[in-house]
Structures are given as C-alpha cells and as structure tokens.
C-alpha cells in the first residue's frame, strides 16, 4: 500500500512541478525566446524573395 501511495505522490509532485515550470516560462521568457520571437516576426513580414534567400547561404 505504501508503494502505491509514494508512487502517486511522486507522480502528482512531478506533474505540478512541470506545470509550474511551463507557466513560469510562459510569463518570463528568456532573452533567447524574445530574440527568436522577434526574428520570426520579422521573417513573417519580409517579402518572399528575401525569406527564400536564406536557403541559398
């Protein structure tokens, strides 16, 4: 019985911890995340000829 209790307790602790980490990262993006979002935003607004030019580097 104690094995089942400990297993379930650990599972819920891991689930809660992972959920809190996801929420924190969504609210507090890193510098790298902000840079990637900025670059992706720029790429979406560039003309197709320029976006495709990256494939020829």
N, C-alpha and C positions, 0 to 999 in steps of 0.2 A: 504494500500500500504506500509506503513512504517513497518508493521508486517512482510511482505514478505521480505523486504529489510534487516531488522535486522536478521531474521532467516537465510537468505542466507549468510549474512556477517559472522555470528557466525559459520555457518557450514564450510565455507572456512577457517576461522581462526583456527578452531579446526583441520581440515584436515591438514593444513600447519604445525601446531604445532606438531601434531603426526608424520608427515613425517620427520620433522627436528629432533625430538627425536630419531626416528629409525635410521636415518643417523648418528647422533652423537654417538649413542651406537654401531653402526657397526664399526665406526672409532676409538672409545675409549672404548674398552672392560674393564669391571671391573676385579678386581683381581679374583673374583669368576668365571667369564666367562672364564678367562685364565686357571684357575685350572681345570675347567670342561673339557675344550678342551684338555688339557694335559692328563688328566686321560682317557678320551675317546680315545685319540690317542694311549695311552699305551694299553688299553684293546683291541683295534683292532689289535695290534701286538703280543699279548700274545697267546700262544698255547691254543687250545680249552679246554684242561683238566683244565688249570688254570682259564680260564674265567668261566667255569661251576662250579668251586669250590666255587665261591661266592654265588651260590644258596643254599649251604649247611650250611651257617653261622647261 
